[in-house]
Amino acid sequence: MGKKRGFISATDSFNLCGAQNQVRQFRTSSPCLERKRMTGVVVTNGAQKSVVVAVERYFVHPKVGMMIKKRKKFMAHDEEDKYQIGDRVIIEEHRPISKRKRFIVIGLAPSKIPSYLREEDKQEIDAKFSKEHVESESESAKQLSDK
């Protein structure tokens, strides 16, 4: 039996390329590549070893030109089940853990309060602003009573 016209076997195509001694290189993801990290707020922690993190991003609308806020929720793996609703966490891309989980929780995100302030300084600032607020209220009450 002869070969069918137009049919080339895998060995024939390999021989036609002249690549008998060469090893084919396939594109694979390197472990050295930077994985995507995002910061968000834990929205749900009902499932075992899982949390849902809402990540917000801002961008400029291409036509209108105004800032728009988008929120997307990602399911992330929390091995120790220690993060509660409202915690700001950092999540990182990971291999698929389940059908919807492709991220793991790295840890808590740094707080927005400046770290260089001592606890006494924070309390002093709070006391100062609360006194100013009380004084301004008492002055406005006096002005109203005078009229």
Phi, psi and omega in degrees: 000138179270169178284148175287143181293133178087357182262128176235128179284170182294322180291323178296317181294326179293320180289327181294327181287342183071028185249040183293325183265353183266147177260131181286139180258128178254147178282119178233160178280132182273143176291347181278345182294148180288129178269149183289131176240139180223155178246134180204184182248136178291124182259320182221140174225033185288324183282156179287133178057026180219147172224154174252125185246127177267122181249128179256141174223149180245142176209162179268129178295133186296326183264314185280325178085010180259157180287133180236140179255125177245141178236131178229142182256134179238139174270131184231154181273127178237095188301319186266357180055045185253354183265135183253167179297132180100348179287138173272120185234162174252128177245152182227145177302146181209169175296158180300126179263323176210195183299319184248349185267115176232013181226155172236152179275124180277315181169186179286142176282151178298145182288163182276350178284132180302133184283341183284348178278135175278166181297324180295321179296318180298317180294322179296317179296316179299317181295319180298314181290326178291324177295316179299320180294318179294317180296319181293325178293319182292323178294319181291328177291322178295319180296322179291322181288330178291328182282000000 
